[in-house]
Amino acid sequence: MTTAFSVCVYCGSRPGASPAFTESARETGRLIGERGWRLVYGGGRAGLMGTVADAVLEAGGTAVGVIPRSLVDKEMAHRRLTELHIVETMHERKQMMAERANVFVALPGGIGTFEELFEVWTWRQLGYHDKPVGLLNAAGYYDGLLAFIRHTEQQGFVQPAQAALVQVEARPAALLDRLEALARTATAPDDYQRI
């Protein structure tokens, strides 16, 4: 593990319909900051992305953003971060975020969040890394997705062991505690160059 325990957070660039989503992002960020950990995320200041980053900074933590040049204006790049890396492609963004993380957490979000979650989950299943992957099911946001994952198991496309690679909790503290404990046993080297 790196000297600063790093949590890669995927989440929406919008706040979503429920105030519970914003509160979960704020609580996640606060806990990361209070624990002296480092946030690694997509670098935006809008929506849940901005909420989690601001909460980390307000709690005295460090926040590292990675954003493609084409999204600097669209996602409103956060200019008060500890570090802001502007890259050329989405692939560079995701690889840099993954390399700097000890664990991955998906908060509520849209298709970008889904894509990032499924990618690191797939990488884990294929053995490119063994960093823990977590899903924060704030206010039941991911209930439908979790039901669909169970359906994919029943239909023979996802093995129970594959589904079990994602840790699910409704509360940020419980999820972060679980992921930190699992990260202590991670042994496989990162091999993102093979992706």
C-alpha positions in Angstrom: 0.0 0.0 0.0 1.1 3.6 -0.5 2.1 5.8 2.3 -1.3 7.6 2.2 -4.2 5.1 2.2 -6.2 6.1 -0.9 -9.9 5.7 -1.6 -10.9 6.0 -5.3 -14.5 7.3 -5.3 -16.8 7.1 -8.3 -20.0 9.1 -8.2 -22.4 11.4 -10.0 -21.5 14.8 -11.4 -25.1 15.7 -10.4 -26.6 15.6 -6.9 -29.5 13.2 -7.8 -33.1 13.4 -6.6 -32.6 12.5 -2.9 -30.9 14.6 -0.3 -29.7 11.3 1.1 -27.3 11.0 -1.8 -25.6 14.3 -1.0 -25.5 13.4 2.7 -23.8 10.1 1.9 -21.2 11.8 -0.3 -20.5 14.4 2.4 -20.2 11.7 5.1 -17.9 9.6 2.9 -15.6 12.6 2.3 -15.6 13.6 5.9 -14.6 10.1 7.0 -11.8 10.0 4.4 -10.5 13.3 5.6 -10.8 12.6 9.3 -8.9 9.3 8.9 -6.0 11.1 7.2 -6.7 9.2 4.0 -6.5 10.5 0.4 -9.4 10.8 -2.0 -8.8 10.0 -5.6 -11.7 10.9 -7.9 -12.7 12.4 -11.2 -11.8 16.0 -10.5 -15.1 17.7 -10.8 -16.7 20.2 -8.5 -20.3 19.6 -9.5 -22.8 17.2 -8.0 -21.7 14.4 -5.6 -18.2 14.7 -7.0 -17.8 18.2 -5.6 -19.5 17.3 -2.4 -17.2 14.4 -1.5 -14.1 16.4 -2.5 -15.1 19.5 -0.5 -15.9 17.3 2.6 -12.5 15.7 2.4 -10.7 19.0 2.2 -12.9 20.5 5.0 -11.9 17.6 7.2 -8.2 18.2 6.6 -7.6 15.4 4.1 -6.0 15.4 0.7 -8.0 15.2 -2.6 -6.5 14.2 -5.9 -8.6 14.8 -9.1 -8.0 13.3 -12.5 -10.0 14.8 -15.4 -9.8 14.7 -19.2 -9.1 18.0 -20.9 -12.4 17.7 -22.8 -14.4 17.6 -19.5 -12.6 20.4 -17.6 -15.5 22.8 -18.4 -18.3 20.3 -18.6 -17.6 18.7 -15.3 -16.4 22.0 -13.9 -12.9 21.0 -12.8 -12.3 21.6 -9.0 -9.5 24.1 -8.7 -9.0 23.9 -4.9 -7.8 20.3 -4.8 -4.5 19.1 -3.3 -3.7 17.9 -6.8 -5.5 18.2 -10.2 -4.3 16.1 -13.1 -5.6 17.0 -16.5 -5.2 14.1 -18.9 -6.0 13.6 -22.6 -8.3 10.5 -22.5 -10.8 8.7 -20.3 -8.5 5.7 -20.4 -5.7 7.7 -18.9 -8.0 9.1 -16.3 -9.3 5.7 -15.1 -5.8 4.1 -15.2 -4.3 6.9 -13.1 -7.1 6.8 -10.6 -6.8 3.0 -10.3 -3.0 3.1 -9.9 -3.3 5.6 -7.1 -6.0 3.8 -5.1 -6.0 1.2 -2.4 -9.7 0.6 -2.6 -12.6 1.6 -4.9 -16.0 2.9 -3.8 -19.0 3.6 -6.0 -21.5 6.1 -4.6 -24.8 6.9 -6.4 -24.2 8.1 -9.9 -25.1 7.6 -13.6 -23.7 5.6 -16.5 -20.2 7.0 -15.9 -20.2 5.7 -12.4 -21.7 2.3 -13.5 -19.0 2.0 -16.2 -16.2 2.8 -13.7 -17.6 0.3 -11.1 -18.0 -2.5 -13.6 -14.5 -1.9 -15.1 -12.6 -2.2 -11.8 -14.8 -5.1 -10.8 -14.0 -6.8 -14.0 -10.3 -6.0 -13.6 -10.5 -7.6 -10.1 -12.2 -10.7 -11.4 -9.6 -11.1 -14.1 -6.7 -10.7 -11.7 -5.3 -7.4 -12.8 -5.5 -6.2 -9.2 -6.9 -7.5 -5.9 -7.9 -4.1 -4.4 -11.3 -4.2 -2.6 -14.3 -2.8 -4.5 -17.3 -1.4 -2.6 -20.7 -0.2 -3.4 -22.4 2.4 -1.1 -26.1 1.6 -1.4 -27.2 5.0 0.0 -31.0 5.2 0.5 -31.4 2.0 -1.4 -30.2 3.6 -4.7 -28.5 0.3 -5.9 -31.3 -2.1 -4.8 -32.4 -2.6 -8.5 -28.8 -3.2 -9.6 -28.2 -5.7 -6.8 -31.4 -7.5 -7.7 -30.2 -7.7 -11.3 -26.8 -9.1 -10.3 -28.7 -11.8 -8.4 -30.7 -12.4 -11.6 -27.4 -12.8 -13.6 -26.2 -15.4 -11.1 -29.5 -17.3 -11.4 -29.2 -17.2 -15.2 -25.7 -18.6 -15.1 -23.7 -15.6 -16.3 -22.1 -14.5 -13.0 -20.7 -16.9 -10.5 -21.4 -16.2 -6.8 -17.7 -15.7 -6.2 -17.6 -13.0 -8.9 -20.6 -11.2 -7.3 -19.0 -11.5 -3.9 -16.0 -9.4 -5.0 -18.1 -6.3 -4.5 -18.7 -5.3 -0.8 -22.1 -3.6 -0.3 -23.1 -1.4 2.7 -25.7 1.3 3.3 -23.5 3.4 5.6 -20.2 5.0 4.6 -18.4 4.1 7.9 -19.3 0.5 7.6 -18.2 0.3 4.0 -14.9 2.1 4.6 -14.1 -0.1 7.6 -14.7 -3.2 5.6 -12.6 -2.1 2.6 -9.7 -1.0 4.8 -9.6 -4.4 6.5 -9.7 -6.2 3.1 -7.0 -3.9 1.7 -4.6 -5.2 4.3 -4.6 -8.6 2.7 -4.2 -7.5 -1.0 -1.2 -9.1 -2.4 -1.5 -9.2 -6.2 0.6 -6.5 -8.0 -1.2 -3.9 -10.1 -1.0 -4.9 -13.7 -3.0 -2.2 -15.5 -0.5 -2.3 -18.4 -2.1 -5.6 -19.5 -5.6 -4.0 -19.8 
